[in-house]
Amino acid sequence: MDLGVSEFRLPPQRQDRFEAQQQLLERLIRVTEQLFDETVDINMKGVFFTVQKAIPLMSKGSAIVLNASINAHLGMPGTTVYGATKAGVVNLAKTLSAELLERGIRVNAVSPGPITSALLRDGSQERIQETKDWIQNQVPIKRFGTPEEIAAGVLYCETSEFFCQELAAEIFRKRTSSS
């Protein structure tokens, strides 16, 4: 399915705000209603409506892989709103998986930890290193992942060999239909 997703770009003013939001990881007391709304718009509303528009174009055997975050599963200081929206993405994947079962569309979410990227590029090298060290100490593998590692997981979830969600849904359907 080629919907031009790889070519999708936020408008410049939204991209600037998106990057700032990703870098700040605001603490609860400093979260404004604007930051809250923008984070929900990007991480939940954008995901929901993108999937909604893509579903009519998808055939049986298609797969949707949503991008969540380790922050959906760990309570890390400074990620209150971000973590809540990524937990929402995980729940959205579960719900969509059940809703799209009859259409034969698999839905999964990946929840990567910190990824080597341009996220930590601004500021002094000392401050960047301190931040990287702090982040690495919050995650189980104690290192940043790579985009290639995440891509490999997503590609695996997209293959027809990946059937765990379908199998679980089939077991659930059999249990509920026999009761």
JOSULBEL-V731024 format. One record per backbone hydrogen bond with DSSP energy under -1.0 kcal/mol. NH is the residue of the N-H (numbers start at 1). CO is the residue of the C=O. E is the energy in kcal/mol with one decimal. If there is no record, write none. Layout:
# JOSULBEL-V731024
nh=NH co=CO e=E
nh=NH co=CO e=E
This chain:
# JOSULBEL-V731024
nh=7 co=4 e=-1.2
nh=8 co=5 e=-1.5
nh=15 co=11 e=-2.8
nh=16 co=12 e=-2.4
nh=17 co=13 e=-1.6
nh=18 co=14 e=-2.8
nh=19 co=15 e=-2.7
nh=20 co=16 e=-2.2
nh=21 co=17 e=-2.8
nh=22 co=18 e=-2.3
nh=23 co=19 e=-1.7
nh=24 co=20 e=-2.3
nh=25 co=21 e=-1.4
nh=30 co=27 e=-1.7
nh=31 co=28 e=-1.3
nh=36 co=32 e=-2.5
nh=37 co=33 e=-2.9
nh=38 co=34 e=-2.6
nh=39 co=35 e=-2.5
nh=40 co=36 e=-2.5
nh=41 co=37 e=-2.8
nh=42 co=38 e=-2.4
nh=43 co=39 e=-2.8
nh=44 co=40 e=-2.2
nh=45 co=40 e=-2.5
nh=46 co=41 e=-2.2
nh=48 co=44 e=-3.0
nh=49 co=45 e=-2.5
nh=50 co=46 e=-1.8
nh=51 co=47 e=-2.4
nh=52 co=48 e=-2.5
nh=53 co=49 e=-1.9
nh=54 co=50 e=-1.6
nh=55 co=51 e=-2.2
nh=57 co=54 e=-1.7
nh=58 co=55 e=-1.8
nh=61 co=104 e=-2.9
nh=62 co=59 e=-1.9
nh=64 co=106 e=-2.8
nh=66 co=108 e=-3.1
nh=68 co=110 e=-3.3
nh=70 co=112 e=-2.4
nh=72 co=69 e=-2.1
nh=73 co=70 e=-1.9
nh=74 co=70 e=-1.6
nh=76 co=74 e=-1.3
nh=79 co=76 e=-1.6
nh=83 co=79 e=-3.6
nh=84 co=80 e=-1.7
nh=85 co=81 e=-2.4
nh=86 co=82 e=-2.2
nh=87 co=83 e=-2.2
nh=88 co=84 e=-1.8
nh=89 co=85 e=-1.5
nh=90 co=86 e=-1.9
nh=91 co=87 e=-2.3
nh=92 co=88 e=-2.5
nh=93 co=89 e=-2.3
nh=94 co=90 e=-1.9
nh=95 co=91 e=-2.7
nh=96 co=92 e=-3.1
nh=97 co=93 e=-2.1
nh=98 co=94 e=-1.6
nh=99 co=95 e=-2.5
nh=100 co=96 e=-2.8
nh=104 co=101 e=-1.7
nh=105 co=100 e=-1.9
nh=106 co=62 e=-2.4
nh=108 co=64 e=-2.4
nh=110 co=66 e=-2.6
nh=116 co=145 e=-3.0
nh=128 co=124 e=-2.6
nh=129 co=125 e=-2.5
nh=130 co=126 e=-2.3
nh=131 co=127 e=-2.4
nh=132 co=128 e=-2.6
nh=133 co=129 e=-2.7
nh=134 co=130 e=-2.4
nh=135 co=131 e=-2.6
nh=136 co=132 e=-2.8
nh=137 co=133 e=-1.8
nh=138 co=135 e=-1.7
nh=142 co=139 e=-1.1
nh=145 co=114 e=-3.3
nh=150 co=146 e=-1.7
nh=151 co=147 e=-2.7
nh=152 co=148 e=-2.2
nh=153 co=149 e=-1.6
nh=154 co=150 e=-2.5
nh=155 co=151 e=-2.9
nh=156 co=152 e=-2.0
nh=157 co=153 e=-2.1
nh=158 co=154 e=-1.5
nh=162 co=159 e=-1.3
nh=163 co=161 e=-1.1
nh=167 co=163 e=-3.1
nh=168 co=164 e=-2.6
nh=169 co=165 e=-2.5
nh=170 co=166 e=-2.4
nh=171 co=167 e=-2.4
nh=172 co=168 e=-2.3
nh=173 co=169 e=-2.7
nh=174 co=170 e=-2.5
nh=175 co=171 e=-2.3
nh=176 co=172 e=-2.5
nh=177 co=173 e=-2.2
nh=178 co=174 e=-1.3
